[in-house]
Amino acid sequence: MEIRLIAIDPGQTTGYVDVLYDPANGDWRVVDAKEIAWVNRFTLRPLLADPFIGLPLPSFVVTEQFTLYANKARDQVGSHFPSVRVIGTLEAYLDELQILDRLIFQGASVRERVTVLDKHASMIHGPHITDAYQHVRYFIVTNAEKLRREQV
């Protein structure tokens, strides 16, 4: 039985990757990947779960943790912090769906350890989609046992 995983790279442009993963054999496939412009950021809600089309709730939603480091603080003067705002919107949606406990935060640095698999390359284009993909792939590789338990 496949489980659904979603990865979000939050920001002025938000990357979104939707994956179906089979814990029994470790196979997974990308079913949707897109970049969402700031003006369309509220379209995340129906992408998470849409009862009208039978879209199942995700088992986990993985997103990049936003951290403001001292050496970057000056660069953020005047920023409206779109990453933080997208994360807040995401948290509100997941709370409304009663699955906030399924939200997983990962540091930005995990992306450095992950590449796009050849079998997914045709769907993964654009920097924000790539970032989201790297987050979900890292999560799958480092949480195989957790994902097997989720299947039961």
Buried (B, 14 or more C-beta within 10 A) or exposed (E): EBBBBBBBBBBBBBBBBBBBBBBEEEEBEBEEBBBBEEEEBEEBBEBBBEEEEEBEBBBBBBBBEBEEEEEEEEEEEEEEBBBBBBBEBBBEBBEEBEBBEBBBEBEBEBBEEBEBEEEBEEBBEBEBBBBBBBBBBBBBEEBEEBBEEBEE
